[in-house]
Amino acid sequence: MNRRSSEAKAKTATNVCDEADDKNEGRFMRAEYIFFIHNYEYALDNSMLITRRLVHCALAFATTTFAQHIQYPLNFQLEQRIGFDESDLNKNPLFSLHRDLVDVESISGNEQAIGEFLEAYLESHNYTVERLYLDPLPTSLQVSQAEELGAHKQRFNLLAYPGEKRQTPVLLSSHVDTVPPYCGYEIHKHDQIWGRGSVDAKACIATQFQATQELLASQEISPHDVSLLFVAGEETGGDGMRRVNDLKMEWQAVIFGEPTELKLASGHKGILICTIKAYGKAGHSGYPWLGQNANHMLMPALVALQKLQLPSSEKYGNSTLNIGRVSGGVAANVIAEEAHARIGIRIADGCPETVKKLVSDAVKAVNEDLELDFSDGSYGPVDIDSDVDGFETETFNYGTDIPNLKGKHKRYLYGPGSILVAHSDHEHLRSSDLLTAVEGYKRLVRSALKS
């Protein structure tokens, strides 16, 4: 074996070590470094070269092994945010208000307690607060669901203003209701605040109020410039915001609060909700030919809808369909007499009437006996003003109260937190996002007053 061959093998070993070092950074992988030196004569001549290679490999192996044992602590230190604990809640009115809002359960249909809390809070800060009462039963809830939620209570919106008149150029608005189930307020590591509504949309309520307070304190605005509107029922069809239309009020600009990751929304998809109903004939499941199974009638229609080609657009992407709720039958040994499916479609292009026809045609092609019921309040894609400097812009796939409020006002959509964790069992945001959102709302108010 000659000197050149020995050097080549040493270099090959080095390359193996380099590759192992690259591939194993931040991960534990078993590494075996084997060196074959076939010629002792040249081993001495290459002793320095081989020593360097062996040291390099030993270090690579040690580093990889050590990283595996300390990986979590290292990452924890790198990811850790600014400290935040219970003591900060009492020092900062923004954090304490956010906590108190999240601590009040306000699932749609059960908004009385949160309304009473907010009313008292706003009045304690010298706001005039008006109640705008709603039907005790939210738009899209069945009576049985509403009773489970304790929904037969008072439900009302709150219109609050720091000046003498309710009519102002700019309105800040968000919603007080949340989806189920309720999850209480918690502070987790990494500067995270968890709980139902911590993002959607009690973070918006807290930051909108705080932004207004800071603008008033700095005298950048007067008490007659801005008012606040906090509505119920946004998560169940928007009956709260539609009730506001009865006031016959007009604003120059309305700033809506929803989780946008601190970006300014340039638009969001439309929505269409429908229920498909199947009616069969009950009987003993041992003799299925004596009845007609409603579940069996319904399922092929749902399969057909999943294959349906829906409209798309460059701005909003593809329309999407979600089979959100399916129910049918009473027991495994009874032929199902009734079955229902509730469908939600996020519309990326066109009008609801076009999508209704597509859905109806697809369902009726499967079974003419199936019934369809399209809910009120459907709408197509919503374009939103995004002409304020200093923000990233983005479109969103969810719906809002924006189309439910009639008028010629400018419409802005902004808020802290991500919709990707809203409605989930891990809904949360960073406390620093609340602080950033206050500044964002202040910028939007300033811009709206100048226009």
Secondary structure as UniProt FT lines:
FT   HELIX           3..23
FT   TURN            24..26
FT   HELIX           40..45
FT   HELIX           47..79
FT   HELIX           86..91
FT   HELIX           93..103
FT   TURN            108..109
FT   HELIX           112..124
FT   TURN            125..126
FT   STRAND          128..133
FT   TURN            139..140
FT   HELIX           143..148
FT   TURN            149..150
FT   STRAND          156..161
FT   STRAND          170..175
FT   STRAND          186..188
FT   TURN            189..191
FT   STRAND          192..194
FT   TURN            196..201
FT   HELIX           202..217
FT   TURN            218..219
FT   TURN            223..225
FT   STRAND          226..231
FT   HELIX           234..236
FT   HELIX           239..244
FT   HELIX           245..247
FT   STRAND          253..257
FT   TURN            261..262
FT   STRAND          264..268
FT   STRAND          270..279
FT   TURN            285..286
FT   HELIX           288..290
FT   HELIX           294..306
FT   STRAND          312..313
FT   TURN            314..316
FT   STRAND          317..318
FT   STRAND          320..328
FT   TURN            332..333
FT   STRAND          338..347
FT   HELIX           352..366
FT   TURN            368..369
FT   STRAND          371..374
FT   STRAND          382..383
FT   TURN            389..390
FT   STRAND          393..396
FT   HELIX           402..404
FT   STRAND          410..414
FT   TURN            419..423
FT   TURN            425..426
FT   STRAND          428..430
FT   HELIX           431..450
//
